[in-house]
Amino acid sequence: MSRAPASPPSVAPGADVDPTAQVGEQTRVWHLAQVREGASLGRRCTVGRGAYVGPGVRVGDDCKLQNHALVYEPAVLEDGVFVGPAAVLTNDLHPRAVTPEGRLKSADDWTPVGVRLLRGASVGARAVCVAPVTVGRWAMVAAGAVVVRDVPDYALVAGTPARRVGWVGPAGRRLEETRPGRFRCPASGREFEELDGTLRPLGAGAERGAGR
């Protein structure tokens, strides 16, 4: 039995997708979104109204960039990443409009640094990830948080600057501690173990979900 052909990407009227950008099958780019030159969007992604994807940014499959999310180059988003409304992934360690001599800075006057969001990570509404940082697998950044250091896999971080306030599983629910160093997801029943500040899943499928 032959497989039905995949649907082509959908670009709404008013969206600005550069001809050199790659947009995967079944991906939707909504009104007023901008996808810059050389950017790559995987399959089945959603780029919301007014969102921005910078030059050369790489976005994996099954990602969601909500309305007005700003993803600046050279960010890398792995599969299944969520970026909430008006969240920002920055790219400039020393932001200035002009040089010390008062000359307007150009692209040659700075080297962009990127944010990396690993598989399944989520960044909440209006959160800011200050490059260069990595947000680990299935980690969750709370709404309004400011991330200035790397976030471990499965960590739930909040505040300014963001700090770990708990652990989350792939279902997005905060894990419940069942005994010291052992945690359980209230949605899936999956169990996890904390050791030396890192979390790893236990049981079936542990290898696929663990580590970086």
N, C-alpha and C positions, 0 to 999 in steps of 0.2 A: 504494500500500500504506500503510495507516494505521499510525502509530507507537503502540506499546503505551504505556498511561499509566504515568507514573513512580510508583514506590512512595512512599507517605507516610512521614513521619518515624517513628522508633521510639523510644519513651521507656520505659525499663525501670521496673518497679515499684520504688518507693523513691526515684526521681529526683524532683527538685523543679524544675519548669519553670514560671516565672511565666506567667499567661495572656496578658500583654502581650508576651512574648518571641516572636520569629519564628524558626521552625525549618524549614529547607529540606527539600525532597524527599530521601528516602533517607538522611537524617542519623540517626545513632544516639546517644542519650543514655543512658549506662549507670547502673547502680545507685548511689545516693547522690550523684550529680552534682547541682549546683545551677546553674540558668541564671536570672539575675535579671531584673527588670522592664526592658523596653525593649531587651534584648539581641537581636542578630540573628545567626543561624547560617545559613550558606549551604547549598548542596546537597552531599550525599555526605560530610558531616563525621562525625567520631567524637569524642565527648566521653566520656572514660574515667571509671571508677569514682572517685567522690570529687572530681572536678574542679570548679572554680568559675569561672563566667563572670559578671563584674560587670554592674551596671546600665548599659545603653546600649553595651556592648562590641559591636564589629562584627567578625564573622568571615566570611571569604569562603568560596568553594566548595572542596571537597576538602581540608579542613584536618583535622589530628589533634591533639587535646589529650589527652595520655596521663593515666594515673591520678594524681589528686591535683595536677594542674597548677592553678595559681592565676593567673587572668587578671583583673586589676583594671581598673576603668574609669578613664579612657576609652580603653583600648587599642583598636588597629585592627590586624587581621590580614588581609592580602590572601590571594588564592587560593593553595592548595597549601602552607600553612605547617604546620610540625611543632613542637609544644611538648612536650618530654619529661616523664617522670614527675617530679612534685614540683618542677618548674620554677616560677619566680615572676616575674610581670611587675608591678612595683610601681607606685604612683601618688602617693606623698607625698614631696616634697622635704625637708620638715622635720618628720619624724614625732614627735609628742608626744601623750600621752594627755590632758594638762591644759594650760591656758593658764598664762602666767607668774603669774597671780593664784591659781592652784590650782583653777580651775573646770574641770570635765570638758569637753573639747572636743566640739563638735557638728559637723555637716556644714557649718554656716555659718562655721566658724572656719578653714577651709582650702580651697584650690582644687586639685582633683586634676589631675595631669599624667599623660599616658599614654605607653606604649611603642607603637611602630609596627613591625610585622614585614612587610617587603615580600615580594612573590611568591616562593614557593619556599624561604623562609628556614627554618632549623632551629635550635631552642634545645634543648641537651642536658639530660639528667637532672640535677635539682637546681641548674641554673644560675639566676642571678638577673640580670634586666635592670632596672637602676635608672633609673626615668623621670626626665626625658624623654630617651629615646634611640630611634634608628631603626636597625634591623638590615636591611641591604640585600638586594637580590634574590639568591637562591640562596646567601647567606652561611650559615655554620655556626658556632654557639656551642658550644664543647666542654662536656662534662659538668662541673658544678661551677664553671664560670667565673662571674665577676661583671663584668657589662658596665656601664661608667659613661660611655662615649662612643660616638658613632655608629660603626657597623660598615659598611665599604664593601661594595658588591656583590661576591659571590664570595669574600669573605674568610673564612678559617678563624681564629677567635680562641680563645684559651685563657688560663687563669690568673686571678689576682686582684691587681690589676684586669686585665681581659682585654686582650690585645694580639694583633696579627696574627702568626701563626706559619706561614702558608702561604695557598694559594688552593685552592678547591674548585669543581668544575663542577656542573651540574644533577644529575649521577648520584650526587653525594655523595662522590665519591672525591677524594682530595688530588691536585692537579695536579702533573705532573712537568715540571721545567724542561728543555727540550730544547736551548736556547741562551740567552744573556742576553736577558731580556725576553720570551721565548717559552715557552709552556707547553702541555702536552698532557694530555688526560684519558685515563688508562689503561683506562677502561671503554668510552668511546664513540669515542675517537680524535679528538675535537674539539679544535681548537687555539685558543689565546688569546694575547693580547698585553698586557703590562703597560707602562703609560706614566704617569709621574708619580704613582705610588702607586695607580692605578686599573687594573682589568682589563677587557678587552673581548673578546668572542668573535670569531673570524675565520671567514670562509667562509659557507656556506649557513646561514640562520637567525640570522645575527649581529645583525641589526637587532632582531629580536623579543626576543632575550635580553639585549641590552645596555642599560646605563644605568638611571637611575631615572625 
